[in-house]
């Protein structure tokens, strides 16, 4: 039991640090780890609760670089997608969804390097809704959320700020639905409260790292997280 608690705390701290540095990516670590310990449904629900609380810290940390107006459409579409995710994707085979996400990642990588502006604009709204829908039934939006925000005309810190806001809205939406469905495990909210010091420390550390790596460094970090998401999907096929 003590070993499990230590494992969970280490995973939580790592997830929070990655999320604060890149603006997203916490679910890449947290969802599979907690699902392994608690089971798929309860583990995913607890991960969403923890990430929602951590995103409050991130929004506070990046409050001066959150482009609310530019990210508003993405936020709304992702929230709607998150709420409808279970209904839209419950009947779809998970492998089909994973293949679609991997394909979108490959397309986005090409768009990023070929600078296809029109495709970026069209893809932003599609990726925003799809990321919410995917997150609604799997617990993680995969690379789609990153693609939606990355396509906005923003610098590094504003990208992280936008991702923090979008992540907060998505995780709060899922947490509210899953709390109503009694999927949050007993003691989940108590664990979240106990993890607040980890959230504060990881957020400050992640923000400090982000401000020091520069635009090129953040680009590498962003695509590393994106690749991690995609690799996880490939392994699950």
Secondary structure, DSSP 8 states (H G I E B T S, - for coil): -HHHHHHHHHHHHHHHHHHHHHSS-HHHHHHHHHHHHH-HHHHHHHHHHHHHHHHHHHHHHTGGG--HHHHHHHHHHHHHHHHHHHHHHTTS-HHHHHHHHHHHHHHHHHHHHHT-HHHHHHHHHHHHHHHHHHHHHHS--TTHHHHHHHTSS--HHHHHHHHHHHHHHHHHHHHHHHHHTT-S-TTHHHHHHHTHHHHHHHHHHHHHHHHHHHHHHHHHHHHHHHHHHHHHHHHH-
